[in-house]
Amino acid sequence: MSFEPVFLVAGGLALVLMGLAVYQFRKLLGTQSPATPAPAETLFSPLRYRPMTRLLKEMDFQFLASQPGYRPDIAARLRTRRIAIFRSYLESLTKEFDHLHRALRLLTLYADHDRSEVAKVLLEQRFQFTLRMIEVRMRLAFFWLGIRPIDVSGLVETVEALRGQVRQLSAPLAVQPAMA
């Protein structure tokens, strides 16, 4: 009978993981393509996400705990507020990734020559981004419980790589003369 708690915890964790996966893939399938892609320069700035990397640092919570008048409920409120801000950064990052992904799909679709290698890379990047988002959301849940900080550098790097590809594929389009 001592195995029951282990099975309950494992089953609960499995349900949470499946829920996160379903949530991410539903978001993936619910995206719509814009009529024309925007220039790559206006789509993504990794500098915008620099504060995101510091939001959940444990140093701030340790500093707070060392201050006179500290109470655990203060740290809990700070943790909850920072998680909410972090989630809004995640939503923004996801929207930018989706926008860049759509732009690259359109550039590939309307390219003068076959870009099947780009289609493969697009699929791989979508898969990697989705897996990293699931991982970050799981770690965010653990952070809420007070376990381990979160590293989002992989997500930002994936979006930055996609931006570079959009810029590379759209460069020939920018120098083509308009036909009258």
C-alpha positions as CSV (number, residue, x, y, z in Angstrom):
1,M,0.0,0.0,0.0
2,S,3.0,2.3,0.2
3,F,3.1,2.7,-3.6
4,E,-0.2,4.6,-3.8
5,P,1.3,8.1,-3.1
6,V,4.0,7.4,-5.7
7,F,1.4,6.5,-8.3
8,L,-0.8,9.5,-7.4
9,V,2.1,11.9,-7.7
10,A,3.3,10.3,-11.0
11,G,-0.3,10.3,-12.4
12,G,-0.8,14.0,-11.4
13,L,2.5,15.0,-13.0
14,A,1.6,13.1,-16.2
15,L,-1.8,14.9,-16.3
16,V,-0.1,18.3,-15.9
17,L,2.4,17.5,-18.6
18,M,-0.3,16.3,-21.0
19,G,-2.3,19.4,-20.2
20,L,0.6,21.7,-21.0
21,A,1.3,19.8,-24.3
22,V,-2.3,20.0,-25.4
23,Y,-2.4,23.8,-24.5
24,Q,0.7,24.4,-26.6
25,F,-0.4,22.4,-29.6
26,R,-3.8,24.1,-29.6
27,K,-2.1,27.4,-29.7
28,L,0.0,26.1,-32.5
29,L,-3.0,25.0,-34.6
30,G,-5.0,28.2,-33.9
31,T,-2.6,30.6,-35.6
32,Q,-3.7,32.3,-38.8
33,S,-1.5,33.7,-41.6
34,P,-1.3,37.4,-42.3
35,A,-1.8,38.6,-45.9
36,T,1.8,40.0,-46.1
37,P,4.8,39.5,-43.9
38,A,6.2,42.6,-42.1
39,P,9.9,43.5,-42.3
40,A,12.0,41.4,-40.0
41,E,13.5,44.4,-38.3
42,T,10.1,45.4,-36.9
43,L,9.2,41.9,-35.7
44,F,11.6,41.0,-32.9
45,S,14.0,42.7,-30.6
46,P,15.8,40.4,-28.1
47,L,16.6,43.4,-26.0
48,R,12.9,43.6,-25.1
49,Y,13.2,40.2,-23.3
50,R,16.3,41.0,-21.3
51,P,14.3,41.9,-18.2
52,M,12.5,38.6,-18.5
53,T,15.8,36.8,-17.7
54,R,16.1,38.7,-14.4
55,L,12.4,38.6,-13.2
56,L,12.6,35.3,-11.4
57,K,16.2,35.4,-10.1
58,E,16.5,33.9,-6.6
59,M,18.8,36.7,-5.5
60,D,15.9,39.2,-5.2
61,F,14.0,36.8,-2.9
62,Q,17.1,36.2,-0.8
63,F,17.7,40.0,-0.5
64,L,14.1,40.5,0.5
65,A,14.4,37.8,3.1
66,S,17.4,39.5,4.7
67,Q,15.5,42.8,5.2
68,P,14.0,43.8,8.5
69,G,10.3,43.3,8.7
70,Y,10.4,40.5,6.2
71,R,7.4,38.1,6.2
72,P,7.0,35.1,4.0
73,D,3.7,36.4,2.6
74,I,5.6,39.4,1.1
75,A,7.8,37.0,-0.8
76,A,4.8,35.0,-1.9
77,R,3.0,38.1,-3.3
78,L,6.2,39.2,-5.1
79,R,6.6,35.8,-6.5
80,T,3.0,35.8,-7.7
81,R,3.3,39.2,-9.3
82,R,6.6,38.4,-11.0
83,I,5.1,35.1,-12.4
84,A,2.3,37.1,-13.9
85,I,4.7,39.5,-15.6
86,F,6.8,36.6,-16.8
87,R,3.7,35.0,-18.3
88,S,3.0,38.2,-20.2
89,Y,6.5,38.1,-21.6
90,L,6.0,34.5,-22.6
91,E,2.8,35.5,-24.4
92,S,4.6,38.3,-26.2
93,L,7.5,36.0,-27.2
94,T,5.0,33.4,-28.5
95,K,3.2,36.0,-30.6
96,E,6.5,37.3,-32.1
97,F,7.6,33.7,-32.8
98,D,4.2,33.0,-34.5
99,H,4.5,36.2,-36.6
100,L,8.1,35.5,-37.7
101,H,7.1,31.9,-38.5
102,R,4.2,33.0,-40.6
103,A,6.3,35.6,-42.4
104,L,9.0,32.9,-43.2
105,R,6.3,30.5,-44.4
106,L,4.9,33.1,-46.8
107,L,8.4,34.1,-48.0
108,T,9.1,30.4,-48.7
109,L,5.7,29.9,-50.4
110,Y,6.2,32.8,-52.8
111,A,10.0,32.3,-53.4
112,D,11.2,32.1,-57.0
113,H,12.8,28.7,-56.5
114,D,12.2,25.7,-54.3
115,R,12.8,26.3,-50.6
116,S,11.9,22.8,-49.3
117,E,15.0,22.9,-46.9
118,V,13.5,26.0,-45.3
119,A,10.2,24.2,-44.8
120,K,12.0,21.4,-42.9
121,V,13.8,24.0,-40.7
122,L,10.5,25.7,-40.0
123,L,9.0,22.5,-38.8
124,E,12.0,21.8,-36.6
125,Q,11.9,25.3,-35.1
126,R,8.2,25.1,-34.4
127,F,8.8,21.8,-32.6
128,Q,11.8,23.1,-30.6
129,F,10.0,26.3,-29.6
130,T,6.9,24.3,-28.5
131,L,9.0,21.9,-26.5
132,R,10.9,24.8,-24.9
133,M,7.6,26.6,-24.0
134,I,6.3,23.5,-22.4
135,E,9.6,23.2,-20.4
136,V,9.5,26.8,-19.3
137,R,5.8,26.6,-18.3
138,M,6.6,23.5,-16.2
139,R,9.5,25.2,-14.6
140,L,7.3,28.2,-13.9
141,A,4.9,26.0,-12.0
142,F,7.9,24.6,-10.0
143,F,9.1,28.2,-9.4
144,W,5.7,29.1,-8.0
145,L,6.2,26.3,-5.5
146,G,9.6,27.7,-4.6
147,I,11.7,25.3,-6.6
148,R,14.5,26.3,-9.0
149,P,14.7,29.4,-11.1
150,I,14.0,29.5,-14.9
151,D,16.3,30.0,-17.9
152,V,14.6,31.4,-21.0
153,S,17.7,32.0,-23.1
154,G,16.9,29.0,-25.3
155,L,13.5,30.5,-26.3
156,V,14.9,33.9,-27.1
157,E,17.7,32.3,-29.2
158,T,15.2,30.2,-31.2
159,V,13.2,33.4,-32.0
160,E,16.4,35.3,-32.9
161,A,17.4,32.5,-35.3
162,L,14.0,32.6,-37.0
163,R,14.4,36.4,-37.3
164,G,17.7,36.0,-39.0
165,Q,16.2,33.5,-41.5
166,V,13.3,36.0,-42.3
167,R,15.9,38.7,-42.9
168,Q,17.9,36.5,-45.1
169,L,15.0,35.3,-47.2
170,S,13.4,38.8,-47.5
171,A,16.7,40.6,-48.5
172,P,16.3,39.6,-52.2
173,L,12.7,40.8,-52.2
174,A,13.8,44.3,-50.9
175,V,16.3,44.9,-53.8
176,Q,14.0,43.7,-56.6
177,P,12.8,46.5,-58.8
178,A,9.1,47.0,-59.0
179,M,7.5,46.1,-62.2
180,A,5.4,48.9,-63.8
